[in-house]
């Protein structure tokens, strides 16, 4: 597990940052929501967060709608819950709960979570606490929300107070790692941060080119490897040094995609982490693991291994818009005790959404 930073962290609540004012439009990309004041990783810069909070309140609705539309397939899969409970009566309790159990399993809530949910509902029904289908539905939502909040409530980015804050992105091949980094950089840049990208994926030939495209699209600077076979740790170290010397707020470090069973490549992540920490004490502030939501519960072994090797501080679940398996979010949080910080709910640059447990539960059970 990662050693917690000795510094008291400043919480940059992107789970609350549901939009910022649309101020300009990039000719090559999407609307940019630039704030007039530069973001600073400093506890003293309260004005930025006051303005951000105001924008959150004004623009929250549009982001919530994206969450709802992003989880359409999971919601459709769980729509049968309403049918089961529509004409519910006490005599049908066992049959209804058996069918509800099956529905939750199909949505990839996982056996452990599903059985606990159903057992709790049965207990409350038989004790007389739940007396209607509507009450059972609300109890179901409350139980799922409790699972998410109990172990995964720290969904905001922990960026500390020392510039530059460092975010490392890790994950297996094909999970959407570099794309997620680009989308997260876009969101941070749009909120006023000065962002530097580091092309630490030195294993895949086209990785640097892909990240350079994202740097151009988002208006971020980038550090790439030098020479024929640059070391990932060297690239990240150089990027963080530049970030420190040139006043960048955030350095976002890409890393090579690797199977969780490839121990030599996993060891490389340890070297990357150490290299960054030598430049900025306490860095990286965040190590975010990107997981492909379409793999459902198969993502759990990956997450366990990455967490054991480098200590994961948060999860990014991608491709959930193309899957009816959104229940895996609950199982991942419960199993690992690691918060989901972002979810991918579409292909657009703004469709990497800060995770909000209540919005998620409302989206899948609406």
C-alpha positions as CSV (number, residue, x, y, z in Angstrom):
1,X,0.0,0.0,0.0
2,X,1.2,3.6,-0.6
3,X,2.5,5.5,2.4
4,X,0.2,8.4,3.1
5,X,1.6,11.8,2.6
6,X,2.7,13.5,5.9
7,X,1.1,16.7,4.7
8,X,-2.5,17.7,5.4
9,X,-4.1,17.4,2.0
10,X,-6.2,20.1,0.3
11,X,-9.2,18.4,-1.2
12,X,-9.9,19.4,-4.8
13,X,-13.5,18.1,-5.1
14,X,-13.9,17.3,-8.7
15,X,-16.8,15.0,-7.7
16,X,-18.5,18.3,-6.9
17,X,-17.0,20.2,-9.9
18,X,-19.9,19.5,-12.1
19,X,-19.2,22.0,-14.8
20,X,-17.7,25.4,-15.2
21,X,-18.8,28.3,-17.3
22,X,-18.3,27.9,-21.0
23,X,-16.0,30.8,-22.0
24,X,-14.3,29.9,-25.2
25,X,-14.3,27.3,-27.9
26,X,-11.2,25.5,-29.2
27,X,-11.0,25.3,-33.0
28,X,-9.7,21.8,-32.8
29,X,-11.7,20.4,-30.0
30,X,-14.6,20.9,-27.5
31,X,-15.8,23.8,-25.4
32,X,-13.2,25.0,-22.9
33,X,-14.5,26.2,-19.6
34,X,-11.7,28.4,-18.6
35,X,-11.8,30.3,-15.3
36,X,-10.2,33.8,-15.3
37,X,-8.2,33.0,-12.2
38,X,-5.3,30.4,-12.3
39,X,-5.8,27.4,-10.2
40,X,-3.2,27.0,-7.4
41,X,-2.5,23.9,-5.3
42,X,-2.4,26.1,-2.2
43,X,-4.6,26.1,0.9
44,X,-4.5,29.9,0.8
45,X,-6.2,30.2,-2.6
46,X,-9.8,30.1,-1.3
47,X,-11.2,32.5,-4.0
48,X,-10.9,29.9,-6.7
49,X,-12.9,27.4,-4.7
50,X,-15.5,29.9,-3.8
51,X,-16.1,30.7,-7.5
52,X,-16.0,27.0,-8.3
53,X,-18.6,26.2,-5.7
54,X,-20.9,28.8,-7.2
55,X,-20.5,27.3,-10.7
56,X,-21.1,23.8,-9.3
57,X,-24.5,24.9,-8.0
58,X,-25.4,26.6,-11.2
59,X,-24.2,23.9,-13.6
60,X,-24.7,20.6,-11.6
61,X,-27.8,19.6,-13.6
62,X,-26.0,19.2,-16.9
63,X,-23.4,16.8,-15.4
64,X,-26.0,14.8,-13.6
65,X,-27.8,14.3,-16.9
66,X,-24.6,12.9,-18.4
67,X,-24.4,10.4,-15.6
68,X,-28.0,9.4,-16.2
69,X,-27.5,9.1,-20.0
70,X,-24.2,7.3,-19.5
71,X,-25.7,4.5,-17.5
72,X,-28.6,3.8,-19.8
73,X,-27.7,0.1,-20.4
74,X,-27.3,-0.6,-16.7
75,X,-30.6,1.2,-15.9
76,X,-32.4,-0.8,-18.6
77,X,-31.0,-4.0,-17.1
78,X,-32.3,-3.0,-13.7
79,X,-35.7,-1.7,-14.9
80,X,-37.2,-5.1,-14.1
81,X,-36.9,-4.2,-10.4
82,X,-39.8,-1.8,-10.8
83,X,-41.8,-4.5,-12.5
84,X,-41.1,-7.0,-9.7
85,X,-42.1,-4.5,-7.0
86,X,-45.1,-2.9,-8.8
87,X,-47.7,-5.4,-7.4
88,X,-45.6,-6.7,-4.5
89,X,-47.3,-8.4,-1.6
90,X,-46.0,-10.2,1.5
91,X,-47.0,-13.6,0.2
92,X,-44.7,-13.2,-2.8
93,X,-41.6,-12.1,-0.8
94,X,-39.5,-15.2,-1.5
95,X,-40.2,-15.2,-5.3
96,X,-39.7,-11.5,-5.7
97,X,-36.4,-11.5,-3.7
98,X,-35.1,-14.5,-5.7
99,X,-35.8,-12.7,-9.0
100,X,-34.2,-9.5,-7.6
101,X,-31.2,-11.5,-6.7
102,X,-30.9,-12.7,-10.2
103,X,-31.2,-9.2,-11.6
104,X,-28.5,-7.8,-9.4
105,X,-26.1,-10.7,-10.3
106,X,-26.7,-10.0,-14.1
107,X,-25.8,-6.4,-13.5
108,X,-22.5,-7.5,-11.9
109,X,-23.1,-6.5,-8.4
110,X,-21.3,-9.7,-7.5
111,X,-22.5,-12.6,-5.3
112,X,-21.2,-11.2,-2.0
113,X,-22.9,-7.8,-2.4
114,X,-26.1,-9.2,-3.9
115,X,-26.6,-11.7,-1.1
116,X,-26.1,-9.0,1.5
117,X,-28.5,-6.7,-0.2
118,X,-31.2,-9.3,-0.5
119,X,-30.7,-10.6,3.1
120,X,-31.1,-7.1,4.5
121,X,-34.3,-6.5,2.4
122,X,-35.7,-9.8,3.5
123,X,-35.0,-9.0,7.2
124,X,-36.7,-5.6,6.9
125,X,-39.7,-7.0,5.1
126,X,-40.3,-9.7,7.6
127,X,-39.9,-7.4,10.5
128,X,-42.6,-5.1,9.1
129,X,-40.2,-2.2,8.3
130,X,-41.0,-2.3,4.6
131,X,-44.6,-2.6,3.6
132,X,-44.8,-1.6,0.0
133,X,-42.9,-2.0,-3.3
134,X,-42.0,1.7,-3.2
135,X,-40.5,1.3,0.3
136,X,-38.5,-1.7,-0.9
137,X,-37.2,0.2,-3.9
138,X,-36.0,3.1,-1.7
139,X,-34.5,0.7,0.8
140,X,-32.6,-1.0,-2.1
141,X,-31.2,2.3,-3.2
142,X,-30.2,3.2,0.4
143,X,-28.4,-0.1,0.9
144,X,-26.4,0.3,-2.3
145,X,-25.5,3.9,-1.4
146,X,-24.4,2.9,2.0
147,X,-22.0,0.3,0.4
148,X,-20.5,3.1,-1.7
149,X,-20.2,5.7,1.0
150,X,-18.9,3.4,3.8
151,X,-15.6,2.5,2.1
152,X,-15.4,4.8,-0.9
153,X,-16.5,8.3,0.2
154,X,-13.3,10.1,-0.5
155,X,-14.0,10.6,-4.2
156,X,-12.3,14.0,-4.4
157,X,-8.7,14.4,-5.7
158,X,-6.1,14.8,-3.0
159,X,-3.6,17.2,-4.4
160,X,-1.9,18.3,-1.3
161,X,-0.6,21.9,-1.0
162,X,2.8,21.7,-2.7
163,X,3.3,22.6,-6.4
164,X,3.4,20.7,-8.6
165,X,0.8,18.1,-7.6
166,X,1.6,14.8,-9.3
167,X,-1.0,12.4,-10.7
168,X,0.2,9.0,-11.9
169,X,-2.2,7.0,-14.2
170,X,-1.7,3.2,-14.3
171,X,-3.5,0.2,-15.7
172,X,-3.5,-2.7,-18.1
173,X,-3.3,-2.4,-21.9
174,X,-6.5,-1.3,-23.7
175,X,-8.3,0.0,-20.6
176,X,-8.5,3.6,-21.8
177,X,-5.5,4.8,-19.7
178,X,-4.1,7.5,-22.0
179,X,-7.5,8.7,-23.1
180,X,-8.6,9.0,-19.4
181,X,-5.4,11.0,-18.7
182,X,-6.2,13.3,-21.6
183,X,-9.8,13.8,-20.5
184,X,-8.8,14.5,-16.9
185,X,-6.2,17.0,-18.0
186,X,-8.9,18.7,-20.1
187,X,-11.1,19.0,-17.0
188,X,-8.3,20.3,-14.8
189,X,-7.2,22.8,-17.5
190,X,-10.7,24.0,-18.0
191,X,-10.9,24.7,-14.3
192,X,-7.8,26.9,-14.5
193,X,-4.9,24.6,-13.7
194,X,-1.6,24.8,-15.5
195,X,-1.1,21.2,-16.5
196,X,2.1,19.4,-17.8
197,X,1.8,15.9,-19.3
198,X,4.5,13.3,-19.0
199,X,4.7,10.6,-21.7
200,X,5.9,7.8,-19.4
201,X,4.5,5.0,-21.6
202,X,7.9,4.2,-23.2
203,X,7.0,0.6,-24.0
204,X,4.4,1.2,-26.7
205,X,5.7,2.9,-29.8
206,X,2.6,5.1,-30.5
207,X,1.9,6.0,-26.9
208,X,3.9,9.3,-27.0
209,X,2.3,10.3,-30.3
210,X,-1.2,9.6,-28.8
211,X,-0.5,11.7,-25.7
212,X,1.0,14.5,-27.8
213,X,-2.3,14.7,-29.7
214,X,-4.1,15.0,-26.4
215,X,-1.6,17.7,-25.3
216,X,-2.4,19.7,-28.4
217,X,-6.1,19.2,-28.1
218,X,-6.2,20.3,-24.4
219,X,-3.6,23.1,-24.7
220,X,-1.3,21.4,-22.2
221,X,2.5,21.1,-22.4
222,X,4.2,17.7,-22.6
223,X,7.5,16.1,-21.8
224,X,8.4,13.1,-23.9
225,X,11.3,10.5,-23.8
226,X,14.7,11.2,-25.3
227,X,16.8,8.7,-27.2
228,X,15.9,5.3,-28.6
229,X,14.9,3.5,-25.4
230,X,14.1,6.0,-22.7
231,X,13.4,4.8,-19.2
232,X,9.9,5.7,-18.0
233,X,11.2,6.7,-14.6
234,X,13.6,9.2,-16.3
235,X,10.8,10.8,-18.3
236,X,8.6,11.2,-15.3
237,X,11.5,12.6,-13.2
238,X,12.4,15.1,-15.9
239,X,8.7,16.2,-16.2
240,X,8.3,16.7,-12.5
241,X,11.5,18.7,-12.3
242,X,10.2,20.9,-15.1
243,X,6.9,21.3,-13.4
244,X,8.6,22.4,-10.2
245,X,11.0,24.8,-11.9
246,X,8.4,26.4,-14.3
247,X,5.5,26.8,-11.9
248,X,3.1,24.1,-13.2
249,X,0.2,23.3,-10.9
250,X,-0.2,19.6,-11.9
251,X,2.0,17.1,-13.6
252,X,0.0,14.2,-15.1
253,X,2.2,11.1,-15.6
254,X,1.2,8.4,-18.2
255,X,2.7,5.0,-17.7
256,X,3.0,1.8,-19.8
257,X,0.0,-0.4,-19.9
258,X,0.9,-3.8,-18.4
259,X,-0.8,-7.0,-17.3
260,X,-1.0,-7.3,-13.6
261,X,0.7,-10.7,-13.9
262,X,3.8,-9.2,-15.6
263,X,6.0,-8.7,-12.5
264,X,9.0,-7.1,-14.3
265,X,6.8,-4.3,-15.7
266,X,5.0,-3.9,-12.4
267,X,8.4,-3.4,-10.8
268,X,8.9,-0.5,-13.3
269,X,6.0,1.3,-11.7
270,X,7.8,1.2,-8.3
271,X,10.8,2.8,-10.0
272,X,8.5,5.5,-11.5
273,X,6.9,6.2,-8.1
274,X,10.3,6.5,-6.4
275,X,11.7,8.8,-9.2
276,X,8.8,11.2,-8.7
277,X,9.1,11.2,-4.9
278,X,12.8,12.2,-5.2
279,X,11.9,15.4,-7.0
280,X,8.8,16.4,-4.9
281,X,8.4,15.1,-1.4
282,X,5.1,13.2,-0.9
283,X,4.6,12.8,-4.7
284,X,2.8,11.3,-6.4
285,X,-0.3,12.8,-4.7
286,X,-2.6,10.4,-6.6
287,X,-2.1,7.1,-8.2
288,X,-5.2,6.4,-10.3
289,X,-5.9,2.9,-11.7
290,X,-7.9,2.8,-14.9
291,X,-10.2,-0.2,-15.1
292,X,-12.3,-1.2,-18.1
293,X,-15.9,-1.4,-16.9
294,X,-16.9,-3.9,-19.6
295,X,-14.8,-6.6,-17.9
296,X,-17.1,-6.4,-14.9
297,X,-15.9,-8.3,-11.8
298,X,-12.9,-9.6,-13.7
299,X,-11.3,-6.2,-12.9
300,X,-10.9,-7.2,-9.3
301,X,-7.7,-9.3,-9.6
302,X,-6.1,-6.4,-11.6
303,X,-6.9,-3.9,-9.0
304,X,-5.6,-6.1,-6.1
305,X,-2.2,-6.6,-7.8
306,X,-1.7,-2.9,-8.7
307,X,-2.7,-1.9,-5.2
308,X,-0.3,-4.4,-3.7
309,X,2.6,-3.1,-5.9
310,X,2.2,0.7,-5.8
311,X,-0.7,1.5,-3.6
312,X,-3.7,2.8,-5.5
313,X,-5.4,6.0,-4.2
314,X,-8.4,6.0,-6.6
315,X,-10.1,4.3,-9.5
316,X,-11.2,5.5,-12.9
317,X,-13.8,3.1,-14.4
318,X,-14.1,3.5,-18.2
319,X,-16.5,2.3,-20.9
320,X,-19.4,2.0,-18.5
321,X,-21.6,3.7,-21.1
322,X,-21.3,0.6,-23.3
323,X,-22.0,-2.0,-20.6
324,X,-25.0,-3.2,-18.6
325,X,-22.6,-4.2,-15.8
326,X,-22.5,-1.0,-13.8
327,X,-23.1,-2.9,-10.6
328,X,-19.4,-3.7,-10.6
329,X,-18.7,-0.2,-9.2
330,X,-20.3,-1.3,-5.9
331,X,-18.4,-4.6,-5.7
332,X,-15.0,-2.9,-6.5
333,X,-15.5,-0.3,-3.8
334,X,-16.6,-2.8,-1.2
335,X,-13.9,-5.4,-2.0
336,X,-11.0,-3.0,-2.2
337,X,-12.0,0.0,0.0
338,X,-10.6,2.2,-2.8
339,X,-12.8,5.1,-3.9
340,X,-14.0,5.5,-7.5
341,X,-13.0,9.0,-8.5
342,X,-14.1,9.2,-12.1
343,X,-16.3,7.2,-14.5
344,X,-16.3,7.1,-18.3
345,X,-19.9,7.6,-19.5
346,X,-19.3,8.4,-23.2
347,X,-16.8,9.1,-25.9
348,X,-16.7,12.9,-25.6
349,X,-13.9,14.8,-23.9
350,X,-16.2,15.9,-21.2
351,X,-17.6,12.4,-20.6
352,X,-15.1,11.4,-17.9
353,X,-17.3,12.4,-15.0
354,X,-16.4,12.9,-11.3
355,X,-18.0,10.0,-9.5
356,X,-20.8,10.9,-7.2
357,X,-22.3,7.9,-5.3
358,X,-25.8,9.4,-4.9
359,X,-26.0,10.4,-8.6
360,X,-24.8,7.0,-9.6
361,X,-27.4,5.2,-7.5
362,X,-30.2,7.5,-8.8
363,X,-29.0,6.9,-12.3
364,X,-29.1,3.1,-12.3
365,X,-32.3,2.8,-10.3
366,X,-34.2,5.7,-11.8
